[in-house]
Amino acid sequence: MGTFATTVRVGNPDGGDMLEVEALVDTGASHSMFPASRLDGLRIGRRSQIDGTLADGSEVSYWTGWALIGIDGEEGVCRVIFGPEGDENSVIGATTLQMLLFKVDPVREVLEPTTRVRL
């Protein structure tokens, strides 16, 4: 599992400002998560709820929506999770990395573009 910080941009797929944030790259996380207050501020709509299990085994339910995510010049619309109240952390998960065609170099703690995918 790779965990290190990187700068990402997040915005509303319908247009408007992009917010630049430091996010933890966590290949053990399925989806990306941002503070609900930031996603609400960008007017990203809450579309559906998703149930999940945290690392400590506890069960949770969070709202999800669709956001435009930008990393190192690559952009794509990805499902994001509205983080719990009071949690100001941002996380980039494996699904976002796969959609934007990045691989993780855990030794150098960087994201690298890739054109090779598992089919």
ChimeraX commands (.cxc) that place a marker at each C-alpha (Angstrom):
marker #1 position 0.00,0.00,0.00 radius 0.5
marker #1 position 1.43,3.39,-0.99 radius 0.5
marker #1 position 0.78,6.44,1.16 radius 0.5
marker #1 position 2.30,9.87,0.52 radius 0.5
marker #1 position 0.99,13.36,-0.26 radius 0.5
marker #1 position 0.57,15.00,-3.66 radius 0.5
marker #1 position -1.12,18.11,-5.01 radius 0.5
marker #1 position -4.42,17.58,-6.83 radius 0.5
marker #1 position -7.10,19.82,-8.25 radius 0.5
marker #1 position -10.77,19.19,-7.70 radius 0.5
marker #1 position -13.75,20.92,-9.28 radius 0.5
marker #1 position -17.29,20.64,-10.50 radius 0.5
marker #1 position -17.52,18.75,-13.82 radius 0.5
marker #1 position -20.10,21.34,-14.95 radius 0.5
marker #1 position -17.48,24.11,-14.76 radius 0.5
marker #1 position -16.25,26.73,-12.35 radius 0.5
marker #1 position -13.18,27.07,-10.17 radius 0.5
marker #1 position -10.79,24.24,-9.46 radius 0.5
marker #1 position -9.58,23.95,-5.88 radius 0.5
marker #1 position -5.96,22.88,-5.31 radius 0.5
marker #1 position -5.47,20.61,-2.30 radius 0.5
marker #1 position -2.83,18.38,-0.76 radius 0.5
marker #1 position -4.15,14.83,-0.78 radius 0.5
marker #1 position -2.84,11.59,0.64 radius 0.5
marker #1 position -2.26,8.97,-2.07 radius 0.5
marker #1 position -3.61,5.76,-0.55 radius 0.5
marker #1 position -3.63,2.72,-2.83 radius 0.5
marker #1 position -5.46,0.82,-0.10 radius 0.5
marker #1 position -8.47,3.13,-0.50 radius 0.5
marker #1 position -10.91,2.32,-3.28 radius 0.5
marker #1 position -12.27,5.82,-3.88 radius 0.5
marker #1 position -11.10,9.38,-3.40 radius 0.5
marker #1 position -12.49,11.39,-0.50 radius 0.5
marker #1 position -12.55,15.13,0.12 radius 0.5
marker #1 position -13.98,17.18,2.98 radius 0.5
marker #1 position -17.73,17.53,2.48 radius 0.5
marker #1 position -17.48,21.28,3.06 radius 0.5
marker #1 position -15.06,21.66,0.14 radius 0.5
marker #1 position -17.17,19.56,-2.23 radius 0.5
marker #1 position -20.31,21.46,-1.17 radius 0.5
marker #1 position -18.44,24.75,-1.76 radius 0.5
marker #1 position -17.68,23.63,-5.31 radius 0.5
marker #1 position -21.40,22.82,-5.76 radius 0.5
marker #1 position -20.68,19.16,-6.40 radius 0.5
marker #1 position -24.00,17.35,-6.06 radius 0.5
marker #1 position -24.59,14.51,-3.64 radius 0.5
marker #1 position -25.83,11.68,-5.87 radius 0.5
marker #1 position -25.99,8.48,-3.85 radius 0.5
marker #1 position -24.81,6.88,-0.65 radius 0.5
marker #1 position -22.19,4.17,-0.43 radius 0.5
marker #1 position -21.55,1.80,2.46 radius 0.5
marker #1 position -18.06,0.79,3.40 radius 0.5
marker #1 position -15.72,-0.60,6.01 radius 0.5
marker #1 position -12.94,1.47,7.56 radius 0.5
marker #1 position -9.48,0.10,8.34 radius 0.5
marker #1 position -10.54,-0.44,11.97 radius 0.5
marker #1 position -13.48,-2.60,10.84 radius 0.5
marker #1 position -16.23,-0.09,11.58 radius 0.5
marker #1 position -19.10,0.22,9.11 radius 0.5
marker #1 position -19.87,3.66,7.60 radius 0.5
marker #1 position -22.15,5.25,5.03 radius 0.5
marker #1 position -21.12,8.33,3.03 radius 0.5
marker #1 position -22.55,10.44,0.24 radius 0.5
marker #1 position -20.86,10.26,-3.16 radius 0.5
marker #1 position -20.85,12.53,-6.17 radius 0.5
marker #1 position -18.88,13.20,-9.34 radius 0.5
marker #1 position -15.96,15.62,-9.45 radius 0.5
marker #1 position -13.40,16.71,-11.99 radius 0.5
marker #1 position -10.01,15.61,-10.66 radius 0.5
marker #1 position -6.71,16.92,-12.02 radius 0.5
marker #1 position -3.29,15.46,-11.26 radius 0.5
marker #1 position -0.09,16.53,-13.07 radius 0.5
marker #1 position -1.90,17.75,-16.18 radius 0.5
marker #1 position -4.30,14.79,-16.46 radius 0.5
marker #1 position -8.00,15.34,-15.74 radius 0.5
marker #1 position -11.05,13.14,-15.49 radius 0.5
marker #1 position -14.46,12.92,-13.90 radius 0.5
marker #1 position -14.34,10.51,-10.97 radius 0.5
marker #1 position -16.66,9.38,-8.21 radius 0.5
marker #1 position -15.71,11.04,-4.92 radius 0.5
marker #1 position -16.80,10.52,-1.34 radius 0.5
marker #1 position -17.99,13.40,0.83 radius 0.5
marker #1 position -15.79,13.04,3.92 radius 0.5
marker #1 position -17.23,13.01,7.43 radius 0.5
marker #1 position -17.89,16.27,9.29 radius 0.5
marker #1 position -14.77,17.63,10.93 radius 0.5
marker #1 position -12.36,15.59,8.80 radius 0.5
marker #1 position -10.35,17.99,6.65 radius 0.5
marker #1 position -8.19,15.29,5.03 radius 0.5
marker #1 position -8.25,14.56,1.31 radius 0.5
marker #1 position -7.44,11.11,-0.07 radius 0.5
marker #1 position -6.77,9.94,-3.62 radius 0.5
marker #1 position -7.74,6.28,-3.98 radius 0.5
marker #1 position -6.93,3.54,-6.43 radius 0.5
marker #1 position -9.96,4.06,-8.69 radius 0.5
marker #1 position -9.02,7.68,-9.41 radius 0.5
marker #1 position -5.41,6.71,-10.07 radius 0.5
marker #1 position -6.52,4.02,-12.50 radius 0.5
marker #1 position -8.95,6.31,-14.30 radius 0.5
marker #1 position -6.28,8.99,-14.77 radius 0.5
marker #1 position -3.66,6.38,-15.81 radius 0.5
marker #1 position -1.18,6.84,-12.97 radius 0.5
marker #1 position 0.95,4.24,-11.29 radius 0.5
marker #1 position 2.49,4.64,-7.85 radius 0.5
marker #1 position 6.22,4.52,-7.21 radius 0.5
marker #1 position 6.21,3.84,-3.45 radius 0.5
marker #1 position 10.00,4.04,-3.14 radius 0.5
marker #1 position 10.31,7.54,-4.61 radius 0.5
marker #1 position 6.81,8.46,-3.37 radius 0.5
marker #1 position 5.64,9.86,-6.70 radius 0.5
marker #1 position 2.89,9.26,-9.21 radius 0.5
marker #1 position 4.01,8.30,-12.70 radius 0.5
marker #1 position 1.92,8.43,-15.85 radius 0.5
marker #1 position 1.41,5.11,-17.56 radius 0.5
marker #1 position -0.01,3.92,-20.85 radius 0.5
marker #1 position -0.10,0.30,-19.73 radius 0.5
marker #1 position -3.31,-0.93,-18.17 radius 0.5
marker #1 position -4.62,-4.30,-17.10 radius 0.5
marker #1 position -7.22,-5.46,-19.58 radius 0.5
marker link #1:1,2 radius 0.2
marker link #1:2,3 radius 0.2
marker link #1:3,4 radius 0.2
marker link #1:4,5 radius 0.2
marker link #1:5,6 radius 0.2
marker link #1:6,7 radius 0.2
marker link #1:7,8 radius 0.2
marker link #1:8,9 radius 0.2
marker link #1:9,10 radius 0.2
marker link #1:10,11 radius 0.2
marker link #1:11,12 radius 0.2
marker link #1:12,13 radius 0.2
marker link #1:13,14 radius 0.2
marker link #1:14,15 radius 0.2
marker link #1:15,16 radius 0.2
marker link #1:16,17 radius 0.2
marker link #1:17,18 radius 0.2
marker link #1:18,19 radius 0.2
marker link #1:19,20 radius 0.2
marker link #1:20,21 radius 0.2
marker link #1:21,22 radius 0.2
marker link #1:22,23 radius 0.2
marker link #1:23,24 radius 0.2
marker link #1:24,25 radius 0.2
marker link #1:25,26 radius 0.2
marker link #1:26,27 radius 0.2
marker link #1:27,28 radius 0.2
marker link #1:28,29 radius 0.2
marker link #1:29,30 radius 0.2
marker link #1:30,31 radius 0.2
marker link #1:31,32 radius 0.2
marker link #1:32,33 radius 0.2
marker link #1:33,34 radius 0.2
marker link #1:34,35 radius 0.2
marker link #1:35,36 radius 0.2
marker link #1:36,37 radius 0.2
marker link #1:37,38 radius 0.2
marker link #1:38,39 radius 0.2
marker link #1:39,40 radius 0.2
marker link #1:40,41 radius 0.2
marker link #1:41,42 radius 0.2
marker link #1:42,43 radius 0.2
marker link #1:43,44 radius 0.2
marker link #1:44,45 radius 0.2
marker link #1:45,46 radius 0.2
marker link #1:46,47 radius 0.2
marker link #1:47,48 radius 0.2
marker link #1:48,49 radius 0.2
marker link #1:49,50 radius 0.2
marker link #1:50,51 radius 0.2
marker link #1:51,52 radius 0.2
marker link #1:52,53 radius 0.2
marker link #1:53,54 radius 0.2
marker link #1:54,55 radius 0.2
marker link #1:55,56 radius 0.2
marker link #1:56,57 radius 0.2
marker link #1:57,58 radius 0.2
marker link #1:58,59 radius 0.2
marker link #1:59,60 radius 0.2
marker link #1:60,61 radius 0.2
marker link #1:61,62 radius 0.2
marker link #1:62,63 radius 0.2
marker link #1:63,64 radius 0.2
marker link #1:64,65 radius 0.2
marker link #1:65,66 radius 0.2
marker link #1:66,67 radius 0.2
marker link #1:67,68 radius 0.2
marker link #1:68,69 radius 0.2
marker link #1:69,70 radius 0.2
marker link #1:70,71 radius 0.2
marker link #1:71,72 radius 0.2
marker link #1:72,73 radius 0.2
marker link #1:73,74 radius 0.2
marker link #1:74,75 radius 0.2
marker link #1:75,76 radius 0.2
marker link #1:76,77 radius 0.2
marker link #1:77,78 radius 0.2
marker link #1:78,79 radius 0.2
marker link #1:79,80 radius 0.2
marker link #1:80,81 radius 0.2
marker link #1:81,82 radius 0.2
marker link #1:82,83 radius 0.2
marker link #1:83,84 radius 0.2
marker link #1:84,85 radius 0.2
marker link #1:85,86 radius 0.2
marker link #1:86,87 radius 0.2
marker link #1:87,88 radius 0.2
marker link #1:88,89 radius 0.2
marker link #1:89,90 radius 0.2
marker link #1:90,91 radius 0.2
marker link #1:91,92 radius 0.2
marker link #1:92,93 radius 0.2
marker link #1:93,94 radius 0.2
marker link #1:94,95 radius 0.2
marker link #1:95,96 radius 0.2
marker link #1:96,97 radius 0.2
marker link #1:97,98 radius 0.2
marker link #1:98,99 radius 0.2
marker link #1:99,100 radius 0.2
marker link #1:100,101 radius 0.2
marker link #1:101,102 radius 0.2
marker link #1:102,103 radius 0.2
marker link #1:103,104 radius 0.2
marker link #1:104,105 radius 0.2
marker link #1:105,106 radius 0.2
marker link #1:106,107 radius 0.2
marker link #1:107,108 radius 0.2
marker link #1:108,109 radius 0.2
marker link #1:109,110 radius 0.2
marker link #1:110,111 radius 0.2
marker link #1:111,112 radius 0.2
marker link #1:112,113 radius 0.2
marker link #1:113,114 radius 0.2
marker link #1:114,115 radius 0.2
marker link #1:115,116 radius 0.2
marker link #1:116,117 radius 0.2
marker link #1:117,118 radius 0.2
marker link #1:118,119 radius 0.2
view
